[in-house]
């Protein structure tokens, strides 16, 4: 039996839904998933017949972020850089997508998964969902939160979330500006459908102009911080923290 792809694309009329499909590991990002995310977003965002792109996760989970088991196995700095270059390509492709992008948080979004929400045009979450940015506990840094996130949330709030690693509710995340719409769980699908319908008529030319301008101001900073993350992930401190995490010990 062939293994299922870690990212599945579904299309209904002019709306494309991309599903993270690694539910056994809470949709953690391995190298293949980052590459597929860039490819599938590129395909959907360049299709003139696609109006809206939706990103969500199978198993009731958006994503738990980068796959710690895979990062712990990095052989050297070049291996780490290769991984985060793949991540960077996906981040750029999403950030520059000339179509409205909706992200949906059913139950949780953690680490890199919670960071991706900052790239969305609209984030919709169930009212009992939660998010956190726990990278500091692994001697790492959240690259999107500390760059784009600092502009969205303000320097102090982004720094607090990055350092405390606190778990916040969907409602708290909405007040901060990370999540745009919080609804009861039984209304989540209807909210996604209505939001996609609302965004269908936005001209891609306008969306592209806005995003290209914003990405130009972020690009260099993102490249630098991903390189810094590559160095941190192969440090002794990070390797020890990841080992303890994988051993199910408290980090």
Number of C-alpha atoms within 10 A of each C-alpha: 3 4 5 9 13 20 21 16 16 11 12 8 9 14 19 21 21 22 20 26 23 21 17 9 14 22 28 28 24 20 19 14 22 23 19 18 28 19 15 19 26 17 11 24 24 13 13 11 11 20 24 26 25 22 22 21 27 20 18 16 25 32 32 23 23 23 17 19 14 14 20 18 13 18 10 13 16 13 15 23 19 15 22 20 19 19 24 21 16 23 20 16 18 24 21 23 23 27 28 24 25 22 25 27 29 23 20 24 28 24 25 24 24 26 25 22 26 21 23 23 17 21 24 25 30 24 20 16 23 21 28 23 27 23 21 17 18 20 19 22 22 23 24 24 26 22 17 21 22 15 12 15 19 13 14 10 17 22 16 11 19 23 16 14 18 13 15 15 18 27 21 14 21 17 12 15 15 24 25 17 21 21 18 12 16 10 12 19 15 12 20 20 11 10 17 20 13 11 17 17 11 13 13 19 10 11 16 17 12 13 18 15 11 14 15 11 11 16 13 10 15 20 14 12 17 22 18 15 19 24 17 19 25 22 15 11 14 21 20 16 21 24 17 14 16 14 10 9 10 9 14
